[in-house]
Every structure is written in C-alpha cells, then in structure tokens.
C-alpha cells in the first residue's frame, strides 16, 4: 500500500511540474510583449535622452531604467524634458497593464488546476508509460477499467462525451479521463499512445473502433490492439489480417478485454453452478513471483485450479501433483474466476 501511495504521489508531482510548464507556455505571449515593451522603451528612452542632452550611459542601463519605472521605483533623477517625463507616467500603465491580466489568470489556473479539467488530465496522462489506453467509457468500458485497475495496470481513458458519474468513479481510482474525440491524432497523443503497451476500443461503433485502431497502429506499430466488434465474421477477419485481438462482446466479456491487454491468454467465461470461470495460459518467466512455488501453493494462495503443467522438452502433465514445483519456462493452464486468474497473472508478470 505504501508503494502505491508513493507511486501516486510522484506521479502527481510530475504531472504538476508538466502542468506548470504548460501554463508558462500558455502565457508566453504576455511575457514576450512585456519584454519587448521594456527593451523597446529602453531604446526609445536612450535616443530621446541623448536628444534632450540628458544622456543615459548604455542600452542596458536604459532598459533597466524603464523596468524600474514600470514598478514605480525609478533609480534616476526626474528629467527636465517633457517628452522624457512622459515615460514616468506612461510606462507603469503599459507594463502593469500587460502583466496584470496574464499574472492574474496564471495565478487562478495555477492554484485551481482541477478547474481546467482536460488540461490537468492530459498532464497526468503524460506521466504514463507502458500503459493501457481505453477508448470508450460506456458500461463495458467502465467494467474494463475496473478490471485493469484490479490487475495493477496503468490506464488512460479517452471518451468524447463521458458520463459524469462514470468519470468520477474512474477518477477515484486514479485513472485520468481525457474528454476528446479519439479519432483525432492529438487526442491519442495526449493519452501517450506512442508509449502505450495496449489500446482497448470499447465504443459501440465498429467503424469508429477500427478507425482509431488503425491510427493507434500508425502512432505505435507495436501496440497491442484489443477491439470490440459486434460482427463475428468481421472480428475473425481483423484477427487474421491485422493481428488484432477482436471480440464480439457482451457484458460478461469485460474480464477478457482486461486480460488481453495485460498479456494473459484467457478464454471467455463459462458459468458453472452460477459462477463464471475462465481458463488461462501463463508462461513462467525468470522474474515471475510464481517461480519456485508448488502447484499446491498456487491453488491455495490464489483460489484457482492448476489443470495443466507443461515443461520444456516434456509432454503436458494434466492435473499435476500438488507438490510439483513451478520452474522458469513452464506453461501453466489455470482454471478459476477472472479476478483470481488476474491475481496470478499479476504475480507472474
């Protein structure tokens, strides 16, 4: 839990830094105009002061003199010539007028980041890497987001018109929601698609899902595409032609979407005695926390059944003995509920 809190703290800190930088860039024009006014006024004042026989030493000194005039703290003597006297009254009005509105707006937006909604969500999303982008926050998308969160996956959501109640529930999980048109390249870049490991397309329009999938592949050729398609034949064609993980989905398929994005090969759920069960295949890696456990340990700790163990250069062992130890490169077939399988997969990742 401490690790999660620390992770979220640093993510928010990084988002705040990026958001502040974006704010500074947003107000670069008032700053630029102010600088031009100072140096432009300095050049004019130096020229006029020479003409009035009240010369000032250098351009830098003239610019500094104008800067002090803006803040009503002049370091020089009050000039005798009328057109130099005008600077003493005009420059504070010009300088403060340029800065006042910009500084006021900057302060309001800086101290009330949440009021800017989309900009803040984009700043949070910019801190993500090797994450999952979820397009479409309908009822299926909401369930998928919850499953991904329970599996410990970082998620960024895009929806052109998300429902307020679903948005708040997802944000409470620490998931940024970008309210934008997912067909726009700018929206996909805001969700950091070029750095994402997977994109899930859950809208109810096959054409829209396919359009966004192709744009995501253009931005990131290695991204895993998990797409909702209502037509079974179309889904099969997409699998064969583009290598997409395509599902003709219903409400019970949300665990499959989450598992596919997390790299777990999981079957669709079947209902046995009122309980939805899935079968998943897992490859044990060197970094896996499952490595070294026994079959009995896995079944007891995760409330699943290990129905197959295949070892390299050996045939499959159906219903392996409880004391058999799991080793690197073993393939496991695990039967259980989607959340339980997700827990095993998270330890194996």
Secondary structure, DSSP 8 states (H G I E B T S, - for coil): -HHHHHHHHHHHHHHHHHHHHHHHHHTHHHHHHHHHHHHHHHHHHHHHHHHTT---S-HHHHHHHHHHHHTT---S---SSHHHHHHHHHHHHHHHHHHHHHHHHHHHHHH-GGGGTHHHHHHHHTT--S-EEEE--SHHHHHHHHHHHHTT--EEEEETT--HHHHHHHHTTT-EEEES-TTSHHHHHHTTGGG-SEEEE--S-HHHHHHHHHHHHHH-TT-EEEEE-S-HHHHHHHHHHH--EEE---GGGHHHHHHHHTT-EE---EEETTEEEEEEEEE--TT-TTTT-BHHHHHHHH--EEEEEE-TTS-EEET--TT-B--TT-EEEEEE-HHHHHHHHHHH-
